[in-house]
Amino acid sequence: MPLLQFDTSASLTEAEKTAFADRVTELYTTEMDTTAGHVAITFRDRQPSDLHLGRSVEGPLLFLDAEIRRGRSQERKRSFGLATMEYAAASFDIPEENMKVVFTEHPG
C-alpha cells in the first residue's frame, strides 16, 4: 500500500514520468505522514479517445486511482489529491477540469 495509478492522455517522456513519480511520492509521504518504501506508482498511457470526463475541456486528461490504507482523514486525502493535481497542471499543462482523483480504501 498505497498503489497510485495514473491514466493519462498527456505525452510524458520517461524523464517526466520519473520526476512526476518522485514528486508524487514526496507529496504522498508528506501529506499522509508515512515513509516512501511502500509507495507504488503506475502510469498508463492512453489515447485521447480512451478517456472521457463530462466536464473536460480541450487538452490532455489525467486520472488518479489511489488505492490506500483505510483510516486516512478526508483532509489528508484532499490535501494530497489537490497537491498532486496542482503539480500535474503546472508541470504538464493539464487543465484542472481534465483531472480526477478517486480514492479506494483497503484495510492495512
C-alpha positions as CSV (number, residue, x, y, z in Angstrom):
1,M,0.0,0.0,0.0
2,P,-0.5,2.5,-1.5
3,L,-0.9,2.0,-5.2
4,L,-1.2,5.2,-7.1
5,Q,-2.3,4.6,-10.7
6,F,-2.3,7.4,-13.3
7,D,-4.1,7.1,-16.6
8,T,-3.3,10.0,-18.9
9,S,-3.6,11.1,-22.5
10,A,-0.7,13.5,-21.9
11,S,2.5,12.6,-23.7
12,L,5.1,12.3,-21.0
13,T,8.7,11.3,-21.5
14,E,10.4,8.7,-19.4
15,A,12.2,11.5,-17.5
16,E,9.0,13.4,-16.9
17,K,7.3,10.2,-15.6
18,T,10.3,9.6,-13.3
19,A,10.2,13.2,-12.0
20,F,6.4,13.0,-11.6
21,A,6.7,9.7,-9.6
22,D,9.4,11.2,-7.4
23,R,7.3,14.3,-6.7
24,V,4.1,12.3,-6.1
25,T,5.9,10.0,-3.7
26,E,7.2,13.1,-1.8
27,L,3.7,14.6,-1.7
28,Y,2.2,11.3,-0.5
29,T,4.7,10.8,2.3
30,T,4.3,14.3,3.5
31,E,0.6,14.6,3.3
32,M,-0.1,11.1,4.7
33,D,2.8,11.2,7.2
34,T,4.4,7.9,6.1
35,T,7.5,6.6,4.5
36,A,8.3,6.1,0.8
37,G,9.3,2.5,0.8
38,H,5.8,1.1,0.2
39,V,4.6,3.7,-2.3
40,A,3.9,2.2,-5.8
41,I,3.1,4.3,-8.8
42,T,2.0,3.2,-12.3
43,F,1.4,5.2,-15.5
44,R,-0.9,4.0,-18.2
45,D,-0.6,6.0,-21.4
46,R,-3.9,6.4,-23.1
47,Q,-5.1,7.7,-26.4
48,P,-7.4,10.8,-26.1
49,S,-10.4,8.6,-27.2
50,D,-9.7,6.2,-24.2
51,L,-10.5,8.8,-21.5
52,H,-13.7,10.8,-21.1
53,L,-14.8,13.2,-18.4
54,G,-18.1,15.1,-18.6
55,R,-16.5,18.5,-17.5
56,S,-13.4,18.2,-19.6
57,V,-12.1,20.9,-21.9
58,E,-9.6,20.8,-24.8
59,G,-6.3,19.3,-23.7
60,P,-4.9,16.1,-22.1
61,L,-6.7,14.2,-19.3
62,L,-5.2,12.8,-16.1
63,F,-7.0,10.4,-13.7
64,L,-5.6,9.2,-10.4
65,D,-6.9,6.0,-8.8
66,A,-5.4,6.0,-5.4
67,E,-5.6,2.7,-3.6
68,I,-4.7,3.5,0.0
69,R,-4.9,2.1,3.5
70,R,-8.2,2.8,5.3
71,G,-8.1,5.4,8.1
72,R,-6.6,8.4,6.4
73,S,-8.6,11.6,7.2
74,Q,-10.6,13.2,4.4
75,E,-8.5,16.3,5.0
76,R,-5.2,14.4,4.3
77,K,-6.7,12.7,1.2
78,R,-8.0,16.0,-0.1
79,S,-4.7,17.8,0.5
80,F,-2.7,15.0,-1.3
81,G,-5.1,14.9,-4.2
82,L,-5.1,18.7,-4.7
83,A,-1.3,19.0,-4.4
84,T,-0.8,16.2,-6.9
85,M,-3.2,17.8,-9.4
86,E,-1.7,21.2,-9.0
87,Y,1.7,19.8,-9.7
88,A,0.4,18.0,-12.8
89,A,-1.3,21.1,-14.1
90,A,1.8,23.3,-13.7
91,S,4.3,20.7,-15.0
92,F,2.4,19.2,-17.9
93,D,-0.2,21.8,-18.9
94,I,-3.2,19.7,-18.0
95,P,-6.3,21.7,-17.5
96,E,-7.8,21.5,-14.0
97,E,-11.2,20.5,-15.5
98,N,-9.5,17.5,-17.1
99,M,-8.3,15.8,-13.9
100,K,-10.0,13.4,-11.5
101,V,-8.9,11.7,-8.3
102,V,-10.6,8.6,-6.8
103,F,-9.6,7.0,-3.5
104,T,-10.2,3.4,-2.8
105,E,-9.5,2.3,0.7
106,H,-8.5,-1.1,2.0
107,P,-7.6,-2.5,5.4
108,G,-3.9,-2.2,6.3
